[in-house]
Amino acid sequence: MKNVTITVEDSVLEWARVEAARRGTSVSRMLGDFMAELQRREDAYERAYLAWRTDERSWQARPAAAVRSASPQRGSPRKAADSGAAA
């Protein structure tokens, strides 16, 4: 493990000391845990992004018929019922 020197506002340091005490840990440990969690989140996001980018299926266009069938139809019974026209 390495030591790091940081500069923070006095009010931030006071909050960090109180928060660390409330959690039963040190400011140093709390900051180390925070940075480790941030690293895990960033790494997981990067892996998911790269998996999405390399998934060729996501870049293929759907056939026009599939797009049309997924669109709502005008004058459908559901729309008529929602507008109060059908009773």
C-alpha positions as CSV (number, residue, x, y, z in Angstrom):
1,M,0.0,0.0,0.0
2,K,1.1,3.6,-0.7
3,N,0.4,6.8,1.2
4,V,-1.3,9.7,-0.5
5,T,-1.4,13.3,0.5
6,I,-4.6,15.2,-0.4
7,T,-5.8,18.8,0.1
8,V,-9.4,19.4,1.2
9,E,-11.4,22.2,2.7
10,D,-11.4,22.2,6.5
11,S,-15.2,21.7,6.5
12,V,-14.8,18.7,4.3
13,L,-12.2,17.2,6.5
14,E,-14.3,17.7,9.6
15,W,-17.2,16.0,7.9
16,A,-15.0,13.1,6.8
17,R,-13.7,12.6,10.4
18,V,-17.2,12.6,11.8
19,E,-18.4,10.2,9.1
20,A,-15.5,7.9,9.5
21,A,-16.0,7.8,13.2
22,R,-19.7,7.1,12.7
23,R,-18.8,4.2,10.4
24,G,-16.1,2.9,12.8
25,T,-13.2,3.4,10.4
26,S,-10.6,6.0,9.6
27,V,-10.7,8.7,7.0
28,S,-7.8,7.0,5.2
29,R,-9.7,3.7,5.0
30,M,-13.0,5.4,4.0
31,L,-11.3,7.2,1.1
32,G,-9.5,4.0,0.1
33,D,-12.8,2.1,0.1
34,F,-14.5,4.9,-1.8
35,M,-11.8,4.9,-4.5
36,A,-11.8,1.1,-4.8
37,E,-15.6,1.1,-5.2
38,L,-15.3,3.8,-7.9
39,Q,-12.7,1.7,-9.7
40,R,-15.0,-1.4,-9.6
41,R,-17.9,0.6,-11.0
42,E,-15.9,2.2,-13.8
43,D,-14.3,-1.2,-14.7
44,A,-17.7,-2.8,-14.8
45,Y,-19.1,0.0,-16.9
46,E,-16.2,-0.2,-19.3
47,R,-16.6,-4.0,-19.7
48,A,-20.3,-3.6,-20.4
49,Y,-19.7,-0.8,-22.9
50,L,-17.0,-2.8,-24.7
51,A,-19.3,-5.9,-24.8
52,W,-22.0,-3.7,-26.3
53,R,-19.7,-2.2,-28.9
54,T,-18.4,-5.6,-30.0
55,D,-21.8,-7.2,-30.2
56,E,-22.4,-7.1,-34.0
57,R,-26.0,-8.0,-33.6
58,S,-26.8,-4.6,-32.1
59,W,-25.5,-2.9,-35.3
60,Q,-27.7,-4.9,-37.7
61,A,-30.8,-3.1,-38.9
62,R,-34.1,-4.9,-38.5
63,P,-36.1,-5.7,-41.7
64,A,-38.6,-3.0,-42.6
65,A,-41.5,-5.4,-42.0
66,A,-40.4,-6.0,-38.5
67,V,-40.2,-2.3,-37.8
68,R,-43.7,-1.7,-39.2
69,S,-45.2,-4.6,-37.2
70,A,-43.7,-3.2,-34.0
71,S,-45.4,0.2,-34.5
72,P,-48.9,0.9,-33.2
73,Q,-51.6,0.8,-35.8
74,R,-53.9,3.8,-36.4
75,G,-57.5,3.2,-35.5
76,S,-56.6,0.1,-33.4
77,P,-59.4,-1.1,-31.0
78,R,-57.2,-0.1,-28.0
79,K,-56.9,3.5,-29.2
80,A,-60.6,3.7,-29.9
81,A,-61.4,2.4,-26.4
82,D,-59.0,4.9,-24.8
83,S,-60.6,7.8,-26.6
84,G,-64.1,6.8,-25.5
85,A,-65.3,6.2,-29.2
86,A,-66.0,2.5,-28.7
87,A,-68.5,1.5,-26.1
